[in-house]
C-alpha cells in the first residue's frame, strides 16, 4: 500500500500506451482474463456493500475500466487484422462459446449489447439522474436538520462537520454517477462500431493480402471478431450491472444478497399461493407436469420452513426481548426525556428557510453566533444554544421566538422587501406597506428593492429581512436574559472565575453565599441591563457585604454602586446626564411606606398617591420623548430600588439610577422633577 498511488498511476499510463504499442498474444490473454476478473470483483463488491458511499470511487473506476476495455479492443483489433489470430481467449470464445458458428455468435453479441445499452445502462443512468436531483434538492433540509441538532446540543461540532461532509459526498457521488453512466453507453456504441470495422477490414485483408477465398475469410475473421466482442462485452455487462446495483441500492445494515433473501422469504403466505398457482397450471394437459409440480412442492416446503422459523422467533421475542422492552419502557428516563425544554427557540415558516440555509446564501446561523458573542461581551452572560427549526403551522413568512418553551415574541417578514424606519430626520414620504418594527415597536414600512436607494437618500434607516429577525432576536434575549441565568449557568461562570481568582471564590462560595443567592443578585443586575462581565468586582462587593445582609435586593444595590463606571457608560452618553429627579417629600414618603418582613421589603403606598406619581412621571417622560432622548430617573440610593419596583408594571424599560451609581466626572442636568 505504500507505493499504491504510484502503481495505479503506472497502470493507467500503461493502458494508454497499450493503444499505440502492439501487445504479444500471451500478454493479451492475460490482460483479457484480468479484465473479466476485475469486472467480476467490482460486481461482487457492489453486492456486498451496505450503502453506495462505501464504494465512492466507482465513477472514477468506471472510467478506468472503460478505458481498459477500449485499449484491449484496439489491441485485439490489431492482432486480428495483422495475424488473423488474437490469442487463446478470443479463439475459445469464438469456437467453444458459440460453437464455431459465426452467425450465432454475432446474434448473441448483439443481444448482449442491446441488454447492456437499452435495459441496464439506460435504467441505471435514469436512476442516477433522479437520485442526483433528489439528493441536491434534499441538501438544504438535511443541512438545516444538522444545524438544528447542533444548536440543540444533540451533536457536537465534529459530528456536525462529519455529517455535512457525508451529505456533500453523497451529492458528489450521485452527480458523478449521472455522468459516468455515459461511459457505459459510449462503450456499447464503440463495441458495435469496432465489430463492424473488424469484419469489414478482415474480409479485405484476408482476400486481398492473404489470398483467402470469401467464405474462408468471412468465417475466420467473423469468429475472431465475435469472440473479441464477447470477451469485451461480458465485462462491460458486469460493470453496467454493478452500476445499476449501486445507484438502486438504499442504505441498510446488510448487503444486497442478505436483503434479497430476507425480503423475498419473509412471507410464507406468498409461497403457498405461488405453489397453488403452479399446481393449477400443472393440471393443464399441454404444459409440462414435472417442472411445475416440482417447483410447487419446493415452494410448499419453503413456506412451511419460513412459518416455523417465524413462530420460533416470536416465542424467543416473547421470552427474552419483550420483558426487556417492557422494563426499558418502565424506566423513568423514557418519560423524563420528554420534559426537556429548549432555553431559546426560534420557529419560522417555510418561506424563511432560505435565510438559515447556507447553500442558498442564508447567513442567519452566522448571525445567531454573532448574537451570542455580542451578548457575552455586552452583558457577560453566556447565552444557551439557540435552536432554529421550521414550523409548518406558522404562516410562510412568520417567525416566533420562545423562551423556555413559551412564546414571548413574534413577527412577520416580507422576504422580497426591505424594512424602512424613520429615525426622526427623514425628509419625504416613501411608498410601502405600513407595519411596526418588531424589536422596538417603531412605525415602519415594508418597501420594494427598487425603493431602497430613494429611501436611504431621504434619511430612512433601511434593513433587510435577516437583519430584522436577528435584531428582534437580540432584543428579545436581552429583555429575558435574566430568566436564562440559572444556578447551573452561575456555576460555569464561577468555575471560569475560579481559574484566576480561587481565593475570592472560595471566600464567598459556599462560606458566605450559595449559588442560588449569587444567582438572584446576578439576575437582578441583568434584569435592568447591567453587565455582569466584571465578576471580580461583583464578587468582591458580595464578599464585603454578605456578612451584613443576605437580602438579594440590598446586595444588588451595593453591587450596582461598585459598578458605577460600568453603569454610567451603559446609560449616559458623554459627560452630561440629563435626568429627572424625585421631589424630596416624595422620597421621604416612599421610605416611610417601606415595610420590612421576613420575606423582604415592599411598598405600602396609597393607590391615590401612586396614581399621582405615575401621572407626574408620564409628563416628564413625554417631555424627554419630544426631545428624542431616553429618560433617566435619578434618586437617592435608598429610594432607587423601591421606585424601580413601583414603576416596573407601568414602565418596565425605565432607567432608574441612584446618585452613587453615576461616575463622579459626569455632570448632572435636571430636566424635571417627579412629585406627588
N, C-alpha and C positions, 0 to 999 in steps of 0.2 A: 504493500500500500504506500510505502514511502515514495516510490517513483511512479505511482499510478497515473498522475496527471501527465507525466512525460510519455508513458506508454500509450495512453489514449490519444494524445496528440500525434504520436508516431503512426498509430494505426490509421487515423483519419487521413493523414498526408499520404500514407501508402495506398489507401483506397483510391485517392485521386490520381496518384501516379500510375496505378494499375490500368487506368483508362488509356494511357499512352504506351506503356511498356508491355510487350507480349508476355503472357504468363504460361509456363510449361503445363502440360496436361496433368501431371501428377499433382502439382500445387493447385491447379484448378479444381481437381476432385476434392482436395482437402478444403478449399475455400467454399465450394458449393455445399459440402457437408456441414461446415461451420455455419453457413448462412441458415440452413434448416435448423440446426441445433440452437442457434441464437434466437430464432423466431419461436421455437418451442419453449425456451426458457422464459421469454417475455410473456407468452400466453399463460404459462403456469403462475408466474409472479402476479399477473393481473387477476388471477382467480383466487390467490391466497392472501391478497392484501385486504385490510378491513375498511379502508377509506382511500379515495383517489389520491389524496395528497401524500400518501406513503410511497407513491410512485410518481413523484412530481417531475422527474426527469424524462417522463415518457414522450412529451412533444419533441424534445431535442433528440431523444433516442430514435424516434420515428423518422426524423430527417436523416440521421446517420445510416439507419438500416435501409432506407430508400436509396441513398447514395451508394451503399454497398451492392444492392441488387442491380442497380443500373450499371455500375462498374463491371460486375460479373456478366451482365448481358452483353456489354460491349466486348469483353474479353472472349466470351464463348462465341460471339458472332465472328470475331477474328479467326478463331480456330476452325469453326465450321466452314467458312468461306475459303480459308487458306489450305487446310489439311483434310477437309471432309471428315474430321474426327475431333470431338471435343472432350474426350476422356470417358472413363467407365461410367461415371454417374449419369451423364446425359444419355449415353448409349443404353444403360439399363432402363432408364425412364422411357426411352423411345422404343425399345424392343419388348421388355418384360411387362411394364406397367400397362401399355396399350396393346400388347400382343403383336407388335410389329405392324399393326395396321395404321398407316399414316392418317387416313380419314377419320378413324375412331379417335385417335389422339388429338387431331385438330378440333373435333367437336367437343371433346372433354375439356380441352384448353379454353374454348370459347365459353363453355358453361361456367367454368371456374371464374373467368374474367367477369362474366355477367353477374354472377353471385356476389363477387367481391365489389364490383363497381356500382351496381344498382341497388343491391339489397343491403349489404353490411356497411360499405363506406358511406353511401348516401344517408342511411339511417343514423350512423354514428356522427356524421357531420351535422345533421339536423339537431340531434340531441345535444351535441357540444355547443351549437349556436344558441339554443334555448337556455341551456344551463348557464352559459356565459352572460346572457342577457338578464336572467333572473338573479344571478349572483351579484351583478353590478347594481341592479335595482334594489336588492336587499341590503347592500352595504351601509347606506345611511341608518337604517333601522338597527342593524347589528352594532354599528358604532355607537349609537345612542344608548343601546342596552348596556354596552360595556362601560360607557361614561356614567350611566345611572348606577350601575353596580359599584363603580369606583367611588362615586360621590356618596353612596350609601355605606361605604366601608365594607362591602361584602368581599371585595378583592383588593389586592394591593397594586401599586403602580407596575411592578414587574409582571404580574399576571395579566393586567390590562394591556401592557405592551405586547405580551406574547399572543393574546387573543386578537389584537389588532393586526399583528403580523400574519396570523393564521388566515384572517379574512382577506388580507391583501394577497396572500399566496394562492388562496382559492380562486380569487378573481383572475389573477395572472394565469393560473393553470387552465381554467376553462377558456379564457381568451386565447391562450396558446393552442389548446386542443381544437378550437374552432378553425384556426388557420392551418394547423398541422394535418387536418383531415384532407386538405388539398393535395398533400404529398401522395397519399394513397391513390387518390383519383388520378393524378398525373401519372403515377407508376403504372396503373392499369392501362391507360391510354398508350403509354410508351410501349408496354408489352405487346399490344396488338400491332402497333406500327413496326416494331422490331421483328416480329414473326413474319409479317408480310415482306419486309426487306430481305430477311434471311432466305425465304423460299424463292423469291424472285432472283436475288443475287446468286443463290446456289444453282438454280437452273442455268443461268447464263454462264457461270464459271464452269459448271460440270460439263455442259455441252460444248462450249467454245474452247476452253483450255484443256480439260481432261479428256475430251473426246468421248464422253459417255452419251449413250442414247437417251432420248427424252424420258422414257419410263424409269430407267435406272437412276438418272439424275433426280427425277421427281421423288422416287422412293427414298433415296439416300438422304437428300437434303431436307425433305419434309419430315422424316423420322427424327433426324437430329434437331431440327428446328422445334418440332413439337416437344421433344424431350427437354430441350433447353427452356421452352416456355413453361412446361410443367414444373421443372426444377426451380424456376424463379417465381412462379405464381403461387405455388403452395406455401412458401414462407410469407409471401405477401398476404395470402389469405389468413394465415395465423396472426400476422401483425394487425391486420384490419379487425379481426375478431377480438384481439386484445384491446384495441382502441374502443370498440363497441362495448366491451365489458366494463372498461374503466369509466367511460362517460355515463353509462346507465347505472352504475353502482352507487348506492346510497351508503352513508356512514352507518356502520354496525359494529358489533363486538366480535363477529365471527367472519370467516372467509366465505366466498361465494358458494363453494361446494357444501359446506355445512348449512348455509342458509337455504339452499335449494332443497336439500333432504329434509330439513326441519319444517319448511313451509309446505312442501308437496305432501309430506307424510303426516301432517298434523290433524287431518280429518278422516277418521275411519269410515264415516258415512259415505264419503266420496268414493272410497274403494269399493264398498258394497254396491253402490248404484252403478258404478262403471262395470263391475262384474256382472250385474244383472243385464245391462245393455249388451255386453259381449255374448252372454248366454242366449239372449233373444236373437241376436244376429246369427248365432250358430244353428238356429232352427231353420234358417233359410237354406233350401237344398243346394242352391248354386254356389254358396260360399264355402270355403274350406273349414271343416269342423275342427281339426286338430289344433291349429294355432289359436282359434277363438276360444275353445274350451280350456286349453292350457293356460292362456292368459287370464281367463275368468277365475280359474282355480287359484292361480297365484295372487290375484287381487283379493280374493276372499281370505286367503291365508294372511296376507299383509294387513288387511283391515282388522282381522281378529288380533294379530300381534300388537298393532298400534293401540287398540282398545284396551287390551290387558296392561300394556305399559302405562297408558293414561290413568287407569284405575290404581295401579301401584303408586304412581306419583301423587295422586290425590290422597291416598292413605298416608304416605310419608309426609305430605304437607300438613295433614290434619294432626299427625302425631308430633311433628317437630316444629315446622315453621309457624303454624297457626298460634300455638301458645307463645312463641317468641314475639309474634306480631302483636298479639293482644297485650302482652306485658309491655312492649315498647309503646303502644298507644296509651297505656295507663300512666306512663311516666309524666310527671308534671311539666317537663321541658317542652313536650309537644303542644301544650296549651300556652305556656309562658312565652314561647317564641312568637305567638300571635299578638302579644301585648306590646311589642316594640313600637315605639312612636318616633318618627324622624324629627330631630330638633327643628330643622328648617327644610321646607319642601316647596318647590315651585312647580305647579301644574300648568300646562298650556295646551291649547287646541292644536289641531294638526297643521294649520297654516303657519304656526310659529316654529315648527320643527326645523326648517332650514336655518334659523338663527342659531340653533345648537348643533347643527351638523357641520363638522369641519370640511367634509368633502364638497359641500355646497357653498363654501365660503363663509359659514357662520362662525362667529367668534364669541358666542355667549359663554361657552365654557371657560375661555381665557378671561373674560370679564369677571366671571364668578371667582376665579383665582385671585384676580386683582382686588375684588371687593374684600375678600378675606384678609389680604395683605394690608389694604387701606385701613380697615377697622382695627387690625392688630397694631398699626402704627399710631392711629388717632386715639384709640381707647384702651390699648394694652390688653385687649380681650381676644383670645383665640376662638374665632367663630367655628362652631362644629361644621362638619361636612354638609354642603348644601345639595340636596337631592333634586335633580331635574327629571321630570317624567311627563309624558303626554297623557291627556285625559280626553277621551272621545265624547264625554258628556258635556264638555265646555263648547262654547262657540268656537269656530275655527281660529279666530284671531284674539280670543280671550285668554287671559292668564290669571292665576290665583296663587297667592303667597300664604303659606301655612306656617304657623309656629306651634310646634308640639302637637301636630295633627289638627289644629283648629285654624280655620280661615281668618286671617287678620286684615287682608287687603286684596284687592283685585283691580284689574284694568283691562283695557281692550286696545289693540293696536290696529293701525291701517298699514298693512305690510308694504304697499307701494307708495306710501306717503311720508311726509315729514311733519313733526310737531313744531309749530311756531308759537312762541310766547313773547308777550310784550313786557320787557323789563322796566317799562315806565318812560322810556326815552324814544320809543318808536314813533316815526313821523309818517303817518299814512295808514290806509286800510289795505288789507290783502284778502283775496278770495280763498275760502276754505270752509271746512265743516267745524262749527263750534264744538268745543269739548272742554274738559277740565284736566289739567296736568295731574297725573295720579300721585306723584310723590309729595307735592306741596299744596295741591288743591288750587292752583292758579288757573285763571281763564286762559284758554289756548285755542289753536285752530290746527286741524289737520289739512295740510296743503299738498298739492301735487309737486312732483320733482321739478317741473318747469317753472314753478313759482318760487323755488328755494332761493335763487340768486337775488331776485327782486326783494324778497322778504328780508334777507340779510342786509341789503343796501338800505332798506328803510329802518334798520335798527332792531329787528326782531331776533330773538335767540332761536335758532333752528337746530333741531336734533333729529337723528334717525331713530327707527323703532328699537334697535338693540340698546341705544343709549337710554331710551325712555324706560325700558324694563329693568336695566341694570341700575339706573338711578333710583327707581322706585324700590327695588330690592334693597339697595344700600340704606335708604332712609327708613325702610320698614325694619331692617335688622337693628339699626341704631336706636330706634324707638322701643324695641323689645329686647335689647341686648342684655338687660338686667335679668330677664326671665331665662336666658340661656346659660347663666352662670350658676352652676350648682356646686355642691361640695366636691364632686369628682374633678371638675374643671379647676376649682381652687387648689386642690391637692397638686395638680400638674403645675400650676403657677408657683406654688410653694416649693415643689421639688426642683424646679428650674432655678428659683432664687437661692435655694439651699446650696447649690453647687459653688456659689461665690460668697455667700453670706451665711454660713452654717450657724455661727454664734447667734445672730439676730433671730433666725428662725427657731432655734432650739429654746431661746429665752421666751419667745411669745407662744409657740405651739409645741406641746399642749400645756405648758406650765400655767399660762395666764388666760388663753382663749382656745376655744375649739375651732375646728374647721367651719362648723356651722355659724359661729359668731363672726368669724372673719368674712365668711360669705355674705352675711347680711350687710356688713359695712361696705364691702366692695360693690354689692348690688345697689345700695343706696347711692353711691357715687356714680355708677353707670346710669342709673335711672335719670339723673339730672345732667348727663352728658359730660361728666368729669372723667378724665382718663385715669386708669389705674396702672398705667405703664410704669410709673415711678413707685414700684412696690417697696423699694428700700425706705423711702420717706414715709410711706403709709405704715409699714411695719414698725419703724422707729417710733412714730407717733402712737400707735396702738400699744406698743410696749411701755411707753411713758404713762399713758392714761388708763390702761386696762386695770391697774390696781385701784384707781379712783372710782370708776363706774363700769358697769357691764352693759349699760343701755346702748344698743347698737346705734340709735339715733344720735345720742350725745357723742359717742365715739366718732361718728361720721362727721359731726361738726368740728371736732378737734382736728381730724384729718384734713378737712377742707381748708382750715386755716393754715395748716402746714403746706398745703399745695397752692398757696396764694399766687405764685408766679404762673403756675400752670393754668389756674382758673382765669387769671387776668388775660393771659394770652389767648385763651379759648373764647372769651366772651367780649373782650374790649379791643377795639381797633385803634391803634395809635396810642398816644399818651393822654388822651382825654376821654373820660367816660361820661356820656350823657345819661343821667339816671332819673328815676322817680323815687323820692324818699317817702317815709311814713311820718305822719304827724306824731309828735312826742306823746300827746294824750292817747293816740291810738295804740302806740306801742305799749304804754302803761296798761291800757285796758286789756290788750291781748295777754300780757304777762299775768295780770290779775285773774284772767279767765282760765289759766292753765291748771288742770287738776292732775295730781300725781297719784298713780295707782301701782299695784304690783306688776300689772301688765305693761306699764309705761305711762306716758303723759298724753293728755289730749285737751282740746279747747272746749269750753262750755259757753261760747258767746251766744248772746240773744239773737234769734233769727233776724229781727229787725235791724240790729247793728250789722250783722253780716251782709244784709242787702244793701245798706248804705255804703259799706266798704266796697262791695262789688260795683256799685254804680259809680263811685268815685274812681275806682281803678279803671273802669271801662272808658271814662272820659280821658284819662291820661294815656291809655293805650291807643285810643283813636287819634290823639294828637301825634303820637310817635308814628302811627301808620300813615298819617298825612305827610309827615316828613320823610317817609320811606326808610325808617330806621327801626331796629329791633329794640323794644322797650326793656329796660333793666330796672328792677326794683332793688333799692338799696336799703337795708335795715341794720339795726344793731345785732350783734352776734347772738344774743339770747332770743331774739324775736324771729330771726330768719327761718328757723325750722318750722315754727308754728304758722307763720304767714304762708310759707310754701304749702303746707298741708291744707290751709284754708282755701287756697286758690287752685288746688290740683284739679278739682272737678270742673271749675269754671274756665280755667286757662291752663291746661296741662303742660304746655310748652313754655310757660312764662319763666323768665330767668330771674331768680331771686338770690341776691348776694348779700353778704354782710360786709361791714367796713373792714374787718380783719382779713377778708378774702381778696382784697384788692392790693396790688403791688404799691408800695409807698410812693413810687415815682409817677403814678397815674394821677392826673388832675381830675377832680370830680366836679361836674357841672350839673346842678339840679334843674330839671326841666319841669318839675311839678311836684305836688305833694298829695298823697292819698290820706284822706281823713274820713271820719265817721261822725 
